[in-house]
Amino acid sequence: MKKISTIFAALAILLTNIMCVVVTNLCTSGYHAEKHHFTSAPWEVGFLFIIPFAIAIIACSIVSYIAKKKEK
């Protein structure tokens, strides 16, 4: 159970870092096809991508906690 707990804790940390990269990329750079120059997406669009990452991070944290609790 210790391996499962460690794997899911590491996965939660990895997902947090990936979420930061994805949201920052979506909010700071984009391509506007009509004017052929780079623009940024509204922050609301970028924050919509936090929702699936947050669900996955919470799920990984819960699995890690349960696995650690069953270990004891």
FENGITA-V276011 format. One line per field, one symbol per residue. ss: DSSP state (2 for helix, 1 for strand, 0 for the rest). phi: phi as a letter, one per 40 degrees, with the letter a starting at -180 (. if undefined). psi: psi as a letter, one per 40 degrees, with the letter a starting at -180 (. if undefined). A space follows every 10 residues. Layout:
ss->???
phi->???
psi->???
This chain:
ss->0222222222 2222222222 2222222201 1100001110 0022222202 2222222222 2222222222 20
phi->.ccccccccc ccccccccdc cccccccbba bccccfacbb cccccccccc dccccccccc cccccccccc cc
psi->dddddddddd dddddddddd ddddddddii hhddefihii iiddddeded dddddddddd dddddddddd d.
